[in-house]
Every structure is written in C-alpha cells, then in structure tokens.
Amino acid sequence: MASTLLSIQILPHTPGGESVIPYVDRAIEIIQNAGVPYRVGPLETTMEGELPELLAIVAKMNEEMVKMGCRSILSHVKIYHHVDGITMKELTQKYDETV
C-alpha cells in the first residue's frame, strides 16, 4: 500500500497568455504515463504512491511546462503521508457515488 497522497494544481504562465488547458492536459498526461493511481478533480489531481516517486512526477510536470515555453509555473501541492499506508478510496469511500 502506498504511503502518500499528493494533490497538485499546476498553473503555468503560458507564453502568449493563451489558455492553460492544453498545458494542464499535458501535465495530466505525464501523471497518466507515470503509472500511479490518480484521480482528476475539477481543481486538482490527486496521485497515490511513495513520496519520492510523486515528487519526481511533479518535477517532470514542471520541466515539461518549461519545455512548452512557460517562463514560470505555480504548483499548489498538498501532501498526506501516512507510515501505515493510505489510499484515495480510504479517504473518500463514504462520499463516492454509488451507481
């Protein structure tokens, strides 16, 4: 079981002041390719894994924004670390919609 949940909201300062949506889409693609469990929310994306691995994903996201022409990036990060392990489902199961 993973020991860390990390939520990130990335706000790149786009080169020409255009919409951040394509940049955010690319950041989410990096998370998808990392192979960690994740959940995209309306304002942030939460990942589940080990702290060093999740921080490396955040670093890669920021590096990609620079490669895409962003001169600055603001990343809001929240970390919940539990030595006995934690999952997104454990924290949200009573609120998840049933189908």
TORLO-477186 format. One record per atom (N, C-alpha, C, O): residue number from 1; residue in one letter; z, x, y. Coordinates in steps of 0.2 Angstrom, whole numbers, plus 2048, in hexadecimal, padded with zeros to 3 digits. Layout:
! TORLO-477186
r seq = NUM type = a z = Z x = X y = Y;
...
***
This chain:
! TORLO-477186
r seq = 1 type = m z = 800 x = 804 y = 7FA;
r seq = 1 type = m z = 800 x = 800 y = 800;
r seq = 1 type = m z = 800 x = 804 y = 806;
r seq = 1 type = m z = 803 x = 80A y = 807;
r seq = 2 type = a z = 7FC x = 802 y = 80B;
r seq = 2 type = a z = 7FC x = 806 y = 811;
r seq = 2 type = a z = 802 x = 806 y = 815;
r seq = 2 type = a z = 806 x = 801 y = 815;
r seq = 3 type = s z = 803 x = 80B y = 819;
r seq = 3 type = s z = 80A x = 80B y = 81D;
r seq = 3 type = s z = 809 x = 809 y = 824;
r seq = 3 type = s z = 80E x = 809 y = 828;
r seq = 4 type = t z = 803 x = 808 y = 826;
r seq = 4 type = t z = 802 x = 807 y = 82E;
r seq = 4 type = t z = 7FC x = 802 y = 82F;
r seq = 4 type = t z = 7F7 x = 801 y = 82C;
r seq = 5 type = l z = 7FE x = 7FE y = 834;
r seq = 5 type = l z = 7F9 x = 7F9 y = 837;
r seq = 5 type = l z = 7F8 x = 7FC y = 83E;
r seq = 5 type = l z = 7FC x = 7FE y = 842;
r seq = 6 type = l z = 7F1 x = 7FC y = 840;
r seq = 6 type = l z = 7F0 x = 7FF y = 846;
r seq = 6 type = l z = 7EB x = 7FA y = 849;
r seq = 6 type = l z = 7E5 x = 7F8 y = 846;
r seq = 7 type = s z = 7EC x = 7F7 y = 84F;
r seq = 7 type = s z = 7E8 x = 7F3 y = 853;
r seq = 7 type = s z = 7E5 x = 7F7 y = 859;
r seq = 7 type = s z = 7E8 x = 7FA y = 85C;
r seq = 8 type = i z = 7DE x = 7F6 y = 85A;
r seq = 8 type = i z = 7DB x = 7F9 y = 860;
r seq = 8 type = i z = 7D7 x = 7F4 y = 863;
r seq = 8 type = i z = 7D3 x = 7F0 y = 861;
r seq = 9 type = q z = 7D7 x = 7F5 y = 86A;
r seq = 9 type = q z = 7D2 x = 7F2 y = 86E;
r seq = 9 type = q z = 7CF x = 7F7 y = 872;
r seq = 9 type = q z = 7D3 x = 7FB y = 876;
r seq = 10 type = i z = 7C9 x = 7F8 y = 871;
r seq = 10 type = i z = 7C5 x = 7FE y = 875;
r seq = 10 type = i z = 7C1 x = 7FB y = 87B;
r seq = 10 type = i z = 7BD x = 7F6 y = 87A;
r seq = 11 type = l z = 7C2 x = 7FE y = 880;
r seq = 11 type = l z = 7BF x = 7FC y = 887;
r seq = 11 type = l z = 7BB x = 802 y = 88A;
r seq = 11 type = l z = 7BD x = 805 y = 88E;
r seq = 12 type = p z = 7B5 x = 803 y = 887;
r seq = 12 type = p z = 7B1 x = 808 y = 88A;
r seq = 12 type = p z = 7AE x = 807 y = 891;
r seq = 12 type = p z = 7AC x = 801 y = 893;
r seq = 13 type = h z = 7AE x = 80C y = 895;
r seq = 13 type = h z = 7AB x = 80B y = 89C;
r seq = 13 type = h z = 7A3 x = 80D y = 89B;
r seq = 13 type = h z = 7A1 x = 812 y = 89A;
r seq = 14 type = t z = 79F x = 807 y = 89A;
r seq = 14 type = t z = 798 x = 808 y = 898;
r seq = 14 type = t z = 794 x = 80C y = 89E;
r seq = 14 type = t z = 796 x = 80C y = 8A4;
r seq = 15 type = p z = 78F x = 810 y = 89B;
r seq = 15 type = p z = 78B x = 814 y = 8A0;
r seq = 15 type = p z = 788 x = 810 y = 8A6;
r seq = 15 type = p z = 789 x = 813 y = 8AC;
r seq = 16 type = g z = 785 x = 80A y = 8A5;
r seq = 16 type = g z = 782 x = 807 y = 8AB;
r seq = 16 type = g z = 786 x = 801 y = 8AD;
r seq = 16 type = g z = 783 x = 7FC y = 8B0;
r seq = 17 type = g z = 78C x = 800 y = 8AA;
r seq = 17 type = g z = 790 x = 7FA y = 8AC;
r seq = 17 type = g z = 78E x = 7F4 y = 8A8;
r seq = 17 type = g z = 790 x = 7EE y = 8A9;
r seq = 18 type = e z = 78A x = 7F5 y = 8A2;
r seq = 18 type = e z = 788 x = 7F0 y = 89E;
r seq = 18 type = e z = 78E x = 7ED y = 89A;
r seq = 18 type = e z = 793 x = 7F0 y = 89A;
r seq = 19 type = s z = 78C x = 7E8 y = 896;
r seq = 19 type = s z = 791 x = 7E5 y = 892;
r seq = 19 type = s z = 794 x = 7EA y = 88D;
r seq = 19 type = s z = 790 x = 7EE y = 88A;
r seq = 20 type = v z = 79A x = 7E9 y = 88C;
r seq = 20 type = v z = 79E x = 7ED y = 887;
r seq = 20 type = v z = 79C x = 7EB y = 87F;
r seq = 20 type = v z = 79E x = 7EF y = 87B;
r seq = 21 type = i z = 79A x = 7E5 y = 87E;
r seq = 21 type = i z = 799 x = 7E2 y = 878;
r seq = 21 type = i z = 795 x = 7E7 y = 873;
r seq = 21 type = i z = 798 x = 7E8 y = 86D;
r seq = 22 type = p z = 790 x = 7EA y = 875;
r seq = 22 type = p z = 78C x = 7EE y = 870;
r seq = 22 type = p z = 790 x = 7F4 y = 86E;
r seq = 22 type = p z = 790 x = 7F7 y = 869;
r seq = 23 type = y z = 794 x = 7F6 y = 873;
r seq = 23 type = y z = 799 x = 7FC y = 872;
r seq = 23 type = y z = 79F x = 7FA y = 86D;
r seq = 23 type = y z = 7A0 x = 7FE y = 868;
r seq = 24 type = v z = 7A1 x = 7F4 y = 86E;
r seq = 24 type = v z = 7A7 x = 7F2 y = 86A;
r seq = 24 type = v z = 7A4 x = 7F1 y = 863;
r seq = 24 type = v z = 7A7 x = 7F2 y = 85E;
r seq = 25 type = d z = 79E x = 7EE y = 862;
r seq = 25 type = d z = 79B x = 7ED y = 85C;
r seq = 25 type = d z = 79A x = 7F4 y = 858;
r seq = 25 type = d z = 79C x = 7F4 y = 852;
r seq = 26 type = r z = 798 x = 7F9 y = 85C;
r seq = 26 type = r z = 798 x = 7FF y = 858;
r seq = 26 type = r z = 79F x = 802 y = 856;
r seq = 26 type = r z = 79F x = 805 y = 851;
r seq = 27 type = a z = 7A4 x = 801 y = 85A;
r seq = 27 type = a z = 7AA x = 803 y = 858;
r seq = 27 type = a z = 7AD x = 7FF y = 852;
r seq = 27 type = a z = 7B0 x = 802 y = 84E;
r seq = 28 type = i z = 7AB x = 7F9 y = 852;
r seq = 28 type = i z = 7AD x = 7F5 y = 84C;
r seq = 28 type = i z = 7A9 x = 7F8 y = 846;
r seq = 28 type = i z = 7AC x = 7F8 y = 840;
r seq = 29 type = e z = 7A3 x = 7F9 y = 847;
r seq = 29 type = e z = 79F x = 7FC y = 841;
r seq = 29 type = e z = 7A2 x = 803 y = 83E;
r seq = 29 type = e z = 7A2 x = 804 y = 838;
r seq = 30 type = i z = 7A5 x = 807 y = 843;
r seq = 30 type = i z = 7A8 x = 80D y = 841;
r seq = 30 type = i z = 7AE x = 80B y = 83C;
r seq = 30 type = i z = 7AF x = 80E y = 837;
r seq = 31 type = i z = 7B2 x = 806 y = 83E;
r seq = 31 type = i z = 7B8 x = 804 y = 83A;
r seq = 31 type = i z = 7B5 x = 801 y = 833;
r seq = 31 type = i z = 7B8 x = 803 y = 82E;
r seq = 32 type = q z = 7B0 x = 7FD y = 833;
r seq = 32 type = q z = 7AD x = 7FA y = 82D;
r seq = 32 type = q z = 7AB x = 800 y = 828;
r seq = 32 type = q z = 7AC x = 800 y = 822;
r seq = 33 type = n z = 7A8 x = 805 y = 82B;
r seq = 33 type = n z = 7A5 x = 80B y = 827;
r seq = 33 type = n z = 7AB x = 80F y = 825;
r seq = 33 type = n z = 7AA x = 813 y = 820;
r seq = 34 type = a z = 7B1 x = 80F y = 828;
r seq = 34 type = a z = 7B7 x = 813 y = 826;
r seq = 34 type = a z = 7BA x = 811 y = 81F;
r seq = 34 type = a z = 7BD x = 814 y = 81C;
r seq = 35 type = g z = 7B8 x = 80A y = 81D;
r seq = 35 type = g z = 7BB x = 808 y = 817;
r seq = 35 type = g z = 7C2 x = 806 y = 817;
r seq = 35 type = g z = 7C5 x = 805 y = 811;
r seq = 36 type = v z = 7C5 x = 805 y = 81C;
r seq = 36 type = v z = 7CC x = 802 y = 81C;
r seq = 36 type = v z = 7CC x = 7FB y = 81D;
r seq = 36 type = v z = 7C7 x = 7F8 y = 820;
r seq = 37 type = p z = 7D1 x = 7F7 y = 81B;
r seq = 37 type = p z = 7D1 x = 7F0 y = 81C;
r seq = 37 type = p z = 7D2 x = 7EF y = 824;
r seq = 37 type = p z = 7D6 x = 7F3 y = 827;
r seq = 38 type = y z = 7CF x = 7EA y = 826;
r seq = 38 type = y z = 7CF x = 7E9 y = 82D;
r seq = 38 type = y z = 7CE x = 7E2 y = 82F;
r seq = 38 type = y z = 7CC x = 7DE y = 82A;
r seq = 39 type = r z = 7D0 x = 7DF y = 834;
r seq = 39 type = r z = 7CF x = 7D8 y = 837;
r seq = 39 type = r z = 7CD x = 7D9 y = 83E;
r seq = 39 type = r z = 7D1 x = 7DB y = 842;
r seq = 40 type = v z = 7C7 x = 7D6 y = 840;
r seq = 40 type = v z = 7C5 x = 7D5 y = 847;
r seq = 40 type = v z = 7C8 x = 7CF y = 84A;
r seq = 40 type = v z = 7C8 x = 7CA y = 847;
r seq = 41 type = g z = 7CB x = 7D0 y = 84F;
r seq = 41 type = g z = 7CE x = 7CA y = 853;
r seq = 41 type = g z = 7CA x = 7CA y = 859;
r seq = 41 type = g z = 7C6 x = 7CE y = 85B;
r seq = 42 type = p z = 7CC x = 7C4 y = 85D;
r seq = 42 type = p z = 7C8 x = 7C3 y = 864;
r seq = 42 type = p z = 7C9 x = 7C9 y = 869;
r seq = 42 type = p z = 7C5 x = 7CA y = 86D;
r seq = 43 type = l z = 7CF x = 7CC y = 869;
r seq = 43 type = l z = 7D1 x = 7D1 y = 86E;
r seq = 43 type = l z = 7D2 x = 7D8 y = 86B;
r seq = 43 type = l z = 7D2 x = 7DD y = 86F;
r seq = 44 type = e z = 7D3 x = 7D9 y = 864;
r seq = 44 type = e z = 7D4 x = 7DF y = 861;
r seq = 44 type = e z = 7D2 x = 7DF y = 85A;
r seq = 44 type = e z = 7D2 x = 7DA y = 857;
r seq = 45 type = t z = 7D2 x = 7E5 y = 857;
r seq = 45 type = t z = 7D1 x = 7E5 y = 850;
r seq = 45 type = t z = 7D7 x = 7E9 y = 84D;
r seq = 45 type = t z = 7D9 x = 7EE y = 84F;
r seq = 46 type = t z = 7D9 x = 7E6 y = 847;
r seq = 46 type = t z = 7DF x = 7E9 y = 844;
r seq = 46 type = t z = 7DC x = 7ED y = 83D;
r seq = 46 type = t z = 7D8 x = 7EA y = 839;
r seq = 47 type = m z = 7DF x = 7F3 y = 83C;
r seq = 47 type = m z = 7DD x = 7F7 y = 836;
r seq = 47 type = m z = 7E3 x = 7F8 y = 832;
r seq = 47 type = m z = 7E9 x = 7F8 y = 835;
r seq = 48 type = e z = 7E2 x = 7F9 y = 82C;
r seq = 48 type = e z = 7E8 x = 7FA y = 827;
r seq = 48 type = e z = 7E7 x = 801 y = 824;
r seq = 48 type = e z = 7E1 x = 802 y = 821;
r seq = 49 type = g z = 7EB x = 805 y = 823;
r seq = 49 type = g z = 7EA x = 80C y = 820;
r seq = 49 type = g z = 7F0 x = 810 y = 821;
r seq = 49 type = g z = 7F6 x = 80E y = 823;
r seq = 50 type = e z = 7EF x = 817 y = 821;
r seq = 50 type = e z = 7F4 x = 81C y = 822;
r seq = 50 type = e z = 7F3 x = 81E y = 82A;
r seq = 50 type = e z = 7ED x = 81F y = 82C;
r seq = 51 type = l z = 7F8 x = 820 y = 82D;
r seq = 51 type = l z = 7F8 x = 821 y = 834;
r seq = 51 type = l z = 7F2 x = 827 y = 836;
r seq = 51 type = l z = 7EE x = 826 y = 83A;
r seq = 52 type = p z = 7F2 x = 82D y = 832;
r seq = 52 type = p z = 7ED x = 832 y = 834;
r seq = 52 type = p z = 7E6 x = 82F y = 833;
r seq = 52 type = p z = 7E2 x = 831 y = 838;
r seq = 53 type = e z = 7E5 x = 82C y = 82E;
r seq = 53 type = e z = 7DE x = 829 y = 82D;
r seq = 53 type = e z = 7DC x = 824 y = 832;
r seq = 53 type = e z = 7D6 x = 824 y = 835;
r seq = 54 type = l z = 7E1 x = 820 y = 835;
r seq = 54 type = l z = 7DF x = 81B y = 83A;
r seq = 54 type = l z = 7DE x = 81E y = 840;
r seq = 54 type = l z = 7DA x = 81C y = 844;
r seq = 55 type = l z = 7E2 x = 823 y = 842;
r seq = 55 type = l z = 7E1 x = 827 y = 848;
r seq = 55 type = l z = 7DB x = 82A y = 848;
r seq = 55 type = l z = 7D8 x = 82B y = 84E;
r seq = 56 type = a z = 7D8 x = 82D y = 843;
r seq = 56 type = a z = 7D2 x = 830 y = 842;
r seq = 56 type = a z = 7CC x = 82B y = 844;
r seq = 56 type = a z = 7C7 x = 82D y = 847;
r seq = 57 type = i z = 7CD x = 825 y = 841;
r seq = 57 type = i z = 7C8 x = 820 y = 843;
r seq = 57 type = i z = 7C8 x = 81E y = 84A;
r seq = 57 type = i z = 7C2 x = 81E y = 84D;
r seq = 58 type = v z = 7CE x = 81E y = 84D;
r seq = 58 type = v z = 7CE x = 81D y = 855;
r seq = 58 type = v z = 7CA x = 822 y = 858;
r seq = 58 type = v z = 7C7 x = 821 y = 85D;
r seq = 59 type = a z = 7CC x = 829 y = 856;
r seq = 59 type = a z = 7C8 x = 82E y = 859;
r seq = 59 type = a z = 7C1 x = 82E y = 859;
r seq = 59 type = a z = 7BD x = 82F y = 85D;
r seq = 60 type = k z = 7BF x = 82C y = 853;
r seq = 60 type = k z = 7B7 x = 82C y = 851;
r seq = 60 type = k z = 7B4 x = 826 y = 856;
r seq = 60 type = k z = 7AF x = 827 y = 858;
r seq = 61 type = m z = 7B8 x = 821 y = 857;
r seq = 61 type = m z = 7B5 x = 81B y = 85B;
r seq = 61 type = m z = 7B4 x = 81E y = 862;
r seq = 61 type = m z = 7AF x = 81C y = 865;
r seq = 62 type = n z = 7B9 x = 821 y = 865;
r seq = 62 type = n z = 7B9 x = 824 y = 86B;
r seq = 62 type = n z = 7B3 x = 829 y = 86C;
r seq = 62 type = n z = 7B0 x = 829 y = 871;
r seq = 63 type = e z = 7B3 x = 82D y = 867;
r seq = 63 type = e z = 7AD x = 832 y = 867;
r seq = 63 type = e z = 7A6 x = 82F y = 867;
r seq = 63 type = e z = 7A2 x = 831 y = 86B;
r seq = 64 type = e z = 7A6 x = 82A y = 864;
r seq = 64 type = e z = 79F x = 826 y = 863;
r seq = 64 type = e z = 79E x = 823 y = 86A;
r seq = 64 type = e z = 798 x = 823 y = 86C;
r seq = 65 type = m z = 7A3 x = 820 y = 86E;
r seq = 65 type = m z = 7A2 x = 81D y = 874;
r seq = 65 type = m z = 79F x = 823 y = 879;
r seq = 65 type = m z = 79B x = 821 y = 87D;
r seq = 66 type = v z = 7A2 x = 829 y = 879;
r seq = 66 type = v z = 79F x = 82E y = 87D;
r seq = 66 type = v z = 798 x = 830 y = 87B;
r seq = 66 type = v z = 794 x = 831 y = 880;
r seq = 67 type = k z = 797 x = 830 y = 875;
r seq = 67 type = k z = 790 x = 831 y = 872;
r seq = 67 type = k z = 78B x = 82C y = 875;
r seq = 67 type = k z = 785 x = 82D y = 876;
r seq = 68 type = m z = 78D x = 826 y = 876;
r seq = 68 type = m z = 789 x = 820 y = 878;
r seq = 68 type = m z = 789 x = 820 y = 880;
r seq = 68 type = m z = 786 x = 81C y = 883;
r seq = 69 type = g z = 78C x = 825 y = 883;
r seq = 69 type = g z = 78B x = 826 y = 88A;
r seq = 69 type = g z = 791 x = 824 y = 88F;
r seq = 69 type = g z = 791 x = 824 y = 895;
r seq = 70 type = c z = 797 x = 822 y = 88C;
r seq = 70 type = c z = 79D x = 820 y = 88F;
r seq = 70 type = c z = 7A0 x = 826 y = 892;
r seq = 70 type = c z = 7A2 x = 82A y = 88E;
r seq = 71 type = r z = 7A2 x = 826 y = 898;
r seq = 71 type = r z = 7A5 x = 82B y = 89B;
r seq = 71 type = r z = 7AD x = 82A y = 89B;
r seq = 71 type = r z = 7B1 x = 82F y = 89B;
r seq = 72 type = s z = 7AF x = 824 y = 899;
r seq = 72 type = s z = 7B7 x = 823 y = 898;
r seq = 72 type = s z = 7B7 x = 81D y = 894;
r seq = 72 type = s z = 7B3 x = 819 y = 893;
r seq = 73 type = i z = 7BD x = 81E y = 890;
r seq = 73 type = i z = 7BE x = 818 y = 88B;
r seq = 73 type = i z = 7C6 x = 817 y = 88B;
r seq = 73 type = i z = 7CA x = 81C y = 88B;
r seq = 74 type = l z = 7C7 x = 811 y = 88C;
r seq = 74 type = l z = 7CE x = 80F y = 88C;
r seq = 74 type = l z = 7D0 x = 80B y = 885;
r seq = 74 type = l z = 7CC x = 806 y = 883;
r seq = 75 type = s z = 7D4 x = 80E y = 881;
r seq = 75 type = s z = 7D6 x = 80B y = 87A;
r seq = 75 type = s z = 7DD x = 809 y = 87A;
r seq = 75 type = s z = 7E2 x = 80D y = 87B;
r seq = 76 type = h z = 7DE x = 803 y = 879;
r seq = 76 type = h z = 7E5 x = 800 y = 879;
r seq = 76 type = h z = 7E6 x = 800 y = 871;
r seq = 76 type = h z = 7E3 x = 7FD y = 86D;
r seq = 77 type = v z = 7EB x = 804 y = 86F;
r seq = 77 type = v z = 7ED x = 804 y = 868;
r seq = 77 type = v z = 7F4 x = 802 y = 867;
r seq = 77 type = v z = 7F9 x = 804 y = 86B;
r seq = 78 type = k z = 7F5 x = 7FE y = 862;
r seq = 78 type = k z = 7FC x = 7FC y = 85F;
r seq = 78 type = k z = 7FD x = 7FE y = 858;
r seq = 78 type = k z = 7F8 x = 7FE y = 854;
r seq = 79 type = i z = 802 x = 801 y = 857;
r seq = 79 type = i z = 803 x = 804 y = 850;
r seq = 79 type = i z = 80A x = 801 y = 84D;
r seq = 79 type = i z = 80F x = 801 y = 851;
r seq = 80 type = y z = 809 x = 7FE y = 847;
r seq = 80 type = y z = 80F x = 7FC y = 843;
r seq = 80 type = y z = 810 x = 800 y = 83D;
r seq = 80 type = y z = 80B x = 800 y = 839;
r seq = 81 type = h z = 815 x = 804 y = 83C;
r seq = 81 type = h z = 815 x = 809 y = 837;
r seq = 81 type = h z = 81C x = 807 y = 833;
r seq = 81 type = h z = 821 x = 806 y = 836;
r seq = 82 type = h z = 81B x = 806 y = 82C;
r seq = 82 type = h z = 820 x = 804 y = 828;
r seq = 82 type = h z = 820 x = 809 y = 822;
r seq = 82 type = h z = 81C x = 809 y = 81E;
r seq = 83 type = v z = 826 x = 80D y = 821;
r seq = 83 type = v z = 826 x = 812 y = 81B;
r seq = 83 type = v z = 825 x = 80E y = 815;
r seq = 83 type = v z = 823 x = 812 y = 810;
r seq = 84 type = d z = 827 x = 808 y = 814;
r seq = 84 type = d z = 826 x = 805 y = 80D;
r seq = 84 type = d z = 820 x = 802 y = 80C;
r seq = 84 type = d z = 81E x = 7FF y = 807;
r seq = 85 type = g z = 81B x = 802 y = 811;
r seq = 85 type = g z = 815 x = 7FF y = 811;
r seq = 85 type = g z = 815 x = 7F8 y = 814;
r seq = 85 type = g z = 81A x = 7F5 y = 815;
r seq = 86 type = i z = 80F x = 7F6 y = 817;
r seq = 86 type = i z = 80E x = 7F0 y = 81A;
r seq = 86 type = i z = 806 x = 7EE y = 81A;
r seq = 86 type = i z = 802 x = 7F3 y = 819;
r seq = 87 type = t z = 805 x = 7E8 y = 81A;
r seq = 87 type = t z = 7FE x = 7E5 y = 81A;
r seq = 87 type = t z = 7FD x = 7E0 y = 81F;
r seq = 87 type = t z = 802 x = 7DD y = 822;
r seq = 88 type = m z = 7F7 x = 7DF y = 822;
r seq = 88 type = m z = 7F6 x = 7DA y = 827;
r seq = 88 type = m z = 7F8 x = 7D3 y = 824;
r seq = 88 type = m z = 7FB x = 7CF y = 827;
r seq = 89 type = k z = 7F6 x = 7D2 y = 81E;
r seq = 89 type = k z = 7F8 x = 7CB y = 81A;
r seq = 89 type = k z = 7FF x = 7CA y = 81B;
r seq = 89 type = k z = 801 x = 7C4 y = 81C;
r seq = 90 type = e z = 803 x = 7CF y = 819;
r seq = 90 type = e z = 80B x = 7CE y = 81A;
r seq = 90 type = e z = 80D x = 7CB y = 820;
r seq = 90 type = e z = 812 x = 7C7 y = 821;
r seq = 91 type = l z = 80A x = 7CE y = 826;
r seq = 91 type = l z = 80C x = 7CC y = 82C;
r seq = 91 type = l z = 809 x = 7C5 y = 82F;
r seq = 91 type = l z = 80C x = 7C2 y = 833;
r seq = 92 type = t z = 804 x = 7C3 y = 82C;
r seq = 92 type = t z = 800 x = 7BD y = 82E;
r seq = 92 type = t z = 800 x = 7B8 y = 829;
r seq = 92 type = t z = 7FD x = 7B2 y = 82B;
r seq = 93 type = q z = 802 x = 7B8 y = 823;
r seq = 93 type = q z = 800 x = 7B3 y = 81E;
r seq = 93 type = q z = 803 x = 7AC y = 820;
r seq = 93 type = q z = 800 x = 7A7 y = 81E;
r seq = 94 type = k z = 808 x = 7AC y = 823;
r seq = 94 type = k z = 80B x = 7A5 y = 825;
r seq = 94 type = k z = 807 x = 7A2 y = 82A;
r seq = 94 type = k z = 807 x = 79C y = 82B;
r seq = 95 type = y z = 803 x = 7A6 y = 82E;
r seq = 95 type = y z = 7FE x = 7A3 y = 833;
r seq = 95 type = y z = 7F7 x = 7A2 y = 831;
r seq = 95 type = y z = 7F3 x = 79F y = 834;
r seq = 96 type = d z = 7F5 x = 7A5 y = 82B;
r seq = 96 type = d z = 7EE x = 7A5 y = 829;
r seq = 96 type = d z = 7EC x = 79E y = 827;
r seq = 96 type = d z = 7F0 x = 79A y = 824;
r seq = 97 type = e z = 7E6 x = 79C y = 829;
r seq = 97 type = e z = 7E4 x = 795 y = 828;
r seq = 97 type = e z = 7E2 x = 795 y = 821;
r seq = 97 type = e z = 7E0 x = 799 y = 81D;
r seq = 98 type = t z = 7E4 x = 78F y = 81E;
r seq = 98 type = t z = 7E2 x = 78E y = 817;
r seq = 98 type = t z = 7DC x = 789 y = 817;
r seq = 98 type = t z = 7DB x = 785 y = 81B;
r seq = 99 type = v z = 7D8 x = 78B y = 812;
r seq = 99 type = v z = 7D1 x = 788 y = 812;
r seq = 99 type = v z = 7D1 x = 783 y = 80B;
r seq = 99 type = v z = 7CC x = 780 y = 80A;
***
